[in-house]
Amino acid sequence: MTRRNLHKPNSTWEILMSVLSALFGVQSEEHRERDFKQRSPLPYLLIGIAMIAFFVLGLVMIVKQVVGG
């Protein structure tokens, strides 16, 4: 693991990709370790909740279109 990962917080893009990978269940062990070494889990939680909310809203919209409601 590089020094950058130990001392510098992850960028928004890295957090987004990490959460997306975790949601699909394909995150590497190296990235998981990098994420758990961050100071705060708050950015991961907020992005994760937002992504799940968008997913659920998307499903609701698709079902409404198919059902005709």
N, CA, C and O atoms as a GROMACS GRO file, in nm:
protein
  276
    1MET      N    1   0.085  -0.118   0.000
    1MET     CA    2   0.000   0.000   0.000
    1MET      C    3   0.090   0.124   0.000
    1MET      O    4   0.192   0.127   0.068
    2THR      N    5   0.053   0.224  -0.074
    2THR     CA    6   0.136   0.342  -0.087
    2THR      C    7   0.113   0.439   0.027
    2THR      O    8   0.015   0.428   0.100
    3ARG      N    9   0.206   0.534   0.041
    3ARG     CA   10   0.193   0.637   0.145
    3ARG      C   11   0.069   0.722   0.125
    3ARG      O   12   0.006   0.765   0.221
    4ARG      N   13   0.033   0.746   0.000
    4ARG     CA   14  -0.083   0.829  -0.030
    4ARG      C   15  -0.208   0.774   0.037
    4ARG      O   16  -0.288   0.850   0.091
    5ASN      N   17  -0.224   0.644   0.033
    5ASN     CA   18  -0.343   0.582   0.089
    5ASN      C   19  -0.347   0.588   0.241
    5ASN      O   20  -0.454   0.581   0.301
    6LEU      N   21  -0.230   0.601   0.303
    6LEU     CA   22  -0.226   0.601   0.448
    6LEU      C   23  -0.249   0.739   0.509
    6LEU      O   24  -0.296   0.750   0.622
    7HIS      N   25  -0.216   0.846   0.436
    7HIS     CA   26  -0.219   0.978   0.495
    7HIS      C   27  -0.318   1.074   0.433
    7HIS      O   28  -0.356   1.172   0.497
    8LYS      N   29  -0.360   1.050   0.313
    8LYS     CA   30  -0.446   1.143   0.244
    8LYS      C   31  -0.587   1.086   0.234
    8LYS      O   32  -0.604   0.970   0.198
    9PRO      N   33  -0.689   1.166   0.265
    9PRO     CA   34  -0.825   1.115   0.253
    9PRO      C   35  -0.858   1.081   0.108
    9PRO      O   36  -0.802   1.140   0.015
   10ASN      N   37  -0.949   0.988   0.091
   10ASN     CA   38  -0.992   0.950  -0.043
   10ASN      C   39  -1.069   1.064  -0.106
   10ASN      O   40  -1.138   1.141  -0.038
   11SER      N   41  -1.058   1.075  -0.238
   11SER     CA   42  -1.134   1.176  -0.311
   11SER      C   43  -1.280   1.131  -0.321
   11SER      O   44  -1.313   1.016  -0.294
   12THR      N   45  -1.365   1.224  -0.358
   12THR     CA   46  -1.507   1.192  -0.373
   12THR      C   47  -1.526   1.082  -0.476
   12THR      O   48  -1.608   0.992  -0.458
   13TRP      N   49  -1.449   1.088  -0.585
   13TRP     CA   50  -1.459   0.986  -0.689
   13TRP      C   51  -1.418   0.848  -0.634
   13TRP      O   52  -1.484   0.748  -0.663
   14GLU      N   53  -1.311   0.842  -0.556
   14GLU     CA   54  -1.267   0.715  -0.497
   14GLU      C   55  -1.372   0.660  -0.402
   14GLU      O   56  -1.396   0.539  -0.399
   15ILE      N   57  -1.435   0.747  -0.323
   15ILE     CA   58  -1.539   0.702  -0.231
   15ILE      C   59  -1.659   0.650  -0.309
   15ILE      O   60  -1.715   0.546  -0.276
   16LEU      N   61  -1.699   0.723  -0.414
   16LEU     CA   62  -1.812   0.681  -0.497
   16LEU      C   63  -1.786   0.544  -0.560
   16LEU      O   64  -1.873   0.456  -0.555
   17MET      N   65  -1.668   0.525  -0.617
   17MET     CA   66  -1.636   0.397  -0.680
   17MET      C   67  -1.624   0.285  -0.577
   17MET      O   68  -1.659   0.170  -0.605
   18SER      N   69  -1.575   0.318  -0.460
   18SER     CA   70  -1.563   0.219  -0.354
   18SER      C   71  -1.700   0.171  -0.307
   18SER      O   72  -1.723   0.051  -0.290
   19VAL      N   73  -1.791   0.266  -0.288
   19VAL     CA   74  -1.927   0.231  -0.244
   19VAL      C   75  -1.998   0.152  -0.353
   19VAL      O   76  -2.065   0.053  -0.323
   20LEU      N   77  -1.984   0.193  -0.478
   20LEU     CA   78  -2.047   0.122  -0.589
   20LEU      C   79  -1.993  -0.021  -0.598
   20LEU      O   80  -2.070  -0.115  -0.617
   21SER      N   81  -1.863  -0.037  -0.586
   21SER     CA   82  -1.802  -0.170  -0.588
   21SER      C   83  -1.853  -0.256  -0.473
   21SER      O   84  -1.881  -0.375  -0.490
   22ALA      N   85  -1.864  -0.196  -0.357
   22ALA     CA   86  -1.911  -0.270  -0.240
   22ALA      C   87  -2.057  -0.312  -0.257
   22ALA      O   88  -2.095  -0.422  -0.217
   23LEU      N   89  -2.139  -0.225  -0.315
   23LEU     CA   90  -2.280  -0.258  -0.337
   23LEU      C   91  -2.295  -0.376  -0.433
   23LEU      O   92  -2.386  -0.458  -0.417
   24PHE      N   93  -2.207  -0.384  -0.532
   24PHE     CA   94  -2.210  -0.496  -0.626
   24PHE      C   95  -2.135  -0.618  -0.574
   24PHE      O   96  -2.143  -0.726  -0.633
   25GLY      N   97  -2.061  -0.602  -0.465
   25GLY     CA   98  -1.990  -0.713  -0.405
   25GLY      C   99  -1.860  -0.749  -0.475
   25GLY      O  100  -1.817  -0.864  -0.468
   26VAL      N  101  -1.798  -0.654  -0.543
   26VAL     CA  102  -1.677  -0.683  -0.618
   26VAL      C  103  -1.557  -0.600  -0.572
   26VAL      O  104  -1.460  -0.586  -0.647
   27GLN      N  105  -1.562  -0.544  -0.454
   27GLN     CA  106  -1.453  -0.459  -0.407
   27GLN      C  107  -1.332  -0.544  -0.370
   27GLN      O  108  -1.345  -0.650  -0.309
   28SER      N  109  -1.215  -0.495  -0.407
   28SER     CA  110  -1.093  -0.568  -0.377
   28SER      C  111  -1.057  -0.552  -0.229
   28SER      O  112  -1.099  -0.458  -0.162
   29GLU      N  113  -0.979  -0.647  -0.182
   29GLU     CA  114  -0.934  -0.643  -0.042
   29GLU      C  115  -0.848  -0.520  -0.016
   29GLU      O  116  -0.858  -0.458   0.090
   30GLU      N  117  -0.765  -0.483  -0.113
   30GLU     CA  118  -0.678  -0.366  -0.098
   30GLU      C  119  -0.761  -0.238  -0.081
   30GLU      O  120  -0.730  -0.154   0.004
   31HIS      N  121  -0.865  -0.222  -0.160
   31HIS     CA  122  -0.949  -0.102  -0.149
   31HIS      C  123  -1.031  -0.103  -0.020
   31HIS      O  124  -1.053   0.002   0.041
   32ARG      N  125  -1.076  -0.221   0.021
   32ARG     CA  126  -1.150  -0.229   0.147
   32ARG      C  127  -1.062  -0.188   0.264
   32ARG      O  128  -1.106  -0.114   0.352
   33GLU      N  129  -0.938  -0.234   0.265
   33GLU     CA  130  -0.845  -0.195   0.371
   33GLU      C  131  -0.818  -0.045   0.368
   33GLU      O  132  -0.814   0.020   0.473
   34ARG      N  133  -0.800   0.010   0.248
   34ARG     CA  134  -0.777   0.154   0.233
   34ARG      C  135  -0.895   0.232   0.291
   34ARG      O  136  -0.876   0.332   0.361
   35ASP      N  137  -1.015   0.186   0.261
   35ASP     CA  138  -1.135   0.256   0.307
   35ASP      C  139  -1.149   0.251   0.459
   35ASP      O  140  -1.189   0.350   0.521
   36PHE      N  141  -1.116   0.137   0.519
   36PHE     CA  142  -1.130   0.124   0.664
   36PHE      C  143  -1.023   0.200   0.741
   36PHE      O  144  -1.035   0.217   0.862
   37LYS      N  145  -0.919   0.246   0.672
   37LYS     CA  146  -0.815   0.324   0.739
   37LYS      C  147  -0.846   0.474   0.738
   37LYS      O  148  -0.769   0.552   0.793
   38GLN      N  149  -0.955   0.513   0.678
   38GLN     CA  150  -0.994   0.654   0.676
   38GLN      C  151  -1.045   0.695   0.814
   38GLN      O  152  -1.086   0.611   0.894
   39ARG      N  153  -1.041   0.824   0.841
   39ARG     CA  154  -1.080   0.874   0.973
   39ARG      C  155  -1.228   0.857   1.002
   39ARG      O  156  -1.265   0.817   1.112
   40SER      N  157  -1.311   0.887   0.903
   40SER     CA  158  -1.454   0.889   0.928
   40SER      C  159  -1.530   0.804   0.826
   40SER      O  160  -1.502   0.812   0.706
   41PRO      N  161  -1.625   0.724   0.871
   41PRO     CA  162  -1.708   0.648   0.777
   41PRO      C  163  -1.823   0.730   0.720
   41PRO      O  164  -1.896   0.682   0.633
   42LEU      N  165  -1.839   0.853   0.766
   42LEU     CA  166  -1.954   0.935   0.726
   42LEU      C  167  -1.968   0.953   0.575
   42LEU      O  168  -2.078   0.936   0.524
   43PRO      N  169  -1.862   0.987   0.500
   43PRO     CA  170  -1.880   1.002   0.355
   43PRO      C  171  -1.928   0.873   0.288
   43PRO      O  172  -2.009   0.877   0.195
   44TYR      N  173  -1.877   0.760   0.335
   44TYR     CA  174  -1.918   0.632   0.279
   44TYR      C  175  -2.065   0.604   0.309
   44TYR      O  176  -2.139   0.556   0.222
   45LEU      N  177  -2.107   0.633   0.431
   45LEU     CA  178  -2.247   0.612   0.468
   45LEU      C  179  -2.341   0.702   0.389
   45LEU      O  180  -2.444   0.656   0.340
   46LEU      N  181  -2.306   0.829   0.377
   46LEU     CA  182  -2.392   0.922   0.304
   46LEU      C  183  -2.404   0.885   0.157
   46LEU      O  184  -2.515   0.885   0.103
   47ILE      N  185  -2.294   0.854   0.093
   47ILE     CA  186  -2.298   0.815  -0.048
   47ILE      C  187  -2.371   0.682  -0.065
   47ILE      O  188  -2.448   0.666  -0.159
   48GLY      N  189  -2.348   0.589   0.025
   48GLY     CA  190  -2.417   0.459   0.019
   48GLY      C  191  -2.568   0.475   0.033
   48GLY      O  192  -2.644   0.414  -0.043
   49ILE      N  193  -2.612   0.554   0.129
   49ILE     CA  194  -2.756   0.577   0.148
   49ILE      C  195  -2.815   0.646   0.026
   49ILE      O  196  -2.924   0.611  -0.018
   50ALA      N  197  -2.744   0.744  -0.029
   50ALA     CA  198  -2.794   0.814  -0.147
   50ALA      C  199  -2.805   0.719  -0.266
   50ALA      O  200  -2.904   0.723  -0.340
   51MET      N  201  -2.706   0.634  -0.286
   51MET     CA  202  -2.709   0.541  -0.399
   51MET      C  203  -2.823   0.440  -0.384
   51MET      O  204  -2.889   0.408  -0.483
   52ILE      N  205  -2.846   0.392  -0.264
   52ILE     CA  206  -2.956   0.299  -0.243
   52ILE      C  207  -3.090   0.368  -0.263
   52ILE      O  208  -3.182   0.310  -0.320
   53ALA      N  209  -3.102   0.494  -0.218
   53ALA     CA  210  -3.226   0.569  -0.237
   53ALA      C  211  -3.254   0.590  -0.386
   53ALA      O  212  -3.367   0.572  -0.430
   54PHE      N  213  -3.152   0.626  -0.462
   54PHE     CA  214  -3.170   0.643  -0.608
   54PHE      C  215  -3.209   0.511  -0.673
   54PHE      O  216  -3.293   0.509  -0.763
   55PHE      N  217  -3.150   0.401  -0.629
   55PHE     CA  218  -3.183   0.270  -0.683
   55PHE      C  219  -3.330   0.236  -0.657
   55PHE      O  220  -3.401   0.193  -0.747
   56VAL      N  221  -3.374   0.255  -0.533
   56VAL     CA  222  -3.513   0.225  -0.498
   56VAL      C  223  -3.609   0.316  -0.574
   56VAL      O  224  -3.710   0.270  -0.626
   57LEU      N  225  -3.578   0.445  -0.582
   57LEU     CA  226  -3.664   0.537  -0.658
   57LEU      C  227  -3.670   0.498  -0.805
   57LEU      O  228  -3.775   0.507  -0.868
   58GLY      N  229  -3.558   0.455  -0.860
   58GLY     CA  230  -3.557   0.409  -0.999
   58GLY      C  231  -3.645   0.288  -1.019
   58GLY      O  232  -3.718   0.279  -1.118
   59LEU      N  233  -3.639   0.194  -0.925
   59LEU     CA  234  -3.725   0.076  -0.935
   59LEU      C  235  -3.872   0.114  -0.925
   59LEU      O  236  -3.955   0.060  -0.998
   60VAL      N  237  -3.905   0.205  -0.834
   60VAL     CA  238  -4.044   0.249  -0.821
   60VAL      C  239  -4.092   0.313  -0.950
   60VAL      O  240  -4.204   0.286  -0.994
   61MET      N  241  -4.010   0.396  -1.012
   61MET     CA  242  -4.049   0.462  -1.137
   61MET      C  243  -4.069   0.359  -1.250
   61MET      O  244  -4.163   0.370  -1.328
   62ILE      N  245  -3.980   0.260  -1.257
   62ILE     CA  246  -3.994   0.156  -1.359
   62ILE      C  247  -4.123   0.077  -1.338
   62ILE      O  248  -4.195   0.050  -1.434
   63VAL      N  249  -4.151   0.040  -1.216
   63VAL     CA  250  -4.271  -0.038  -1.187
   63VAL      C  251  -4.396   0.044  -1.220
   63VAL      O  252  -4.492  -0.010  -1.276
   64LYS      N  253  -4.395   0.173  -1.187
   64LYS     CA  254  -4.511   0.258  -1.219
   64LYS      C  255  -4.532   0.265  -1.370
   64LYS      O  256  -4.646   0.262  -1.417
   65GLN      N  257  -4.424   0.274  -1.446
   65GLN     CA  258  -4.435   0.278  -1.592
   65GLN      C  259  -4.491   0.147  -1.648
   65GLN      O  260  -4.575   0.148  -1.738
   66VAL      N  261  -4.444   0.037  -1.595
   66VAL     CA  262  -4.488  -0.095  -1.645
   66VAL      C  263  -4.633  -0.121  -1.608
   66VAL      O  264  -4.711  -0.170  -1.690
   67VAL      N  265  -4.670  -0.088  -1.485
   67VAL     CA  266  -4.807  -0.111  -1.438
   67VAL      C  267  -4.903  -0.010  -1.498
   67VAL      O  268  -5.022  -0.039  -1.514
   68GLY      N  269  -4.854   0.107  -1.530
   68GLY     CA  270  -4.938   0.210  -1.590
   68GLY      C  271  -4.999   0.303  -1.488
   68GLY      O  272  -5.105   0.361  -1.511
   69GLY      N  273  -4.934   0.319  -1.375
   69GLY     CA  274  -4.988   0.403  -1.269
   69GLY      C  275  -4.929   0.532  -1.267
   69GLY      O  276  -4.964   0.615  -1.183
   0.00000   0.00000   0.00000
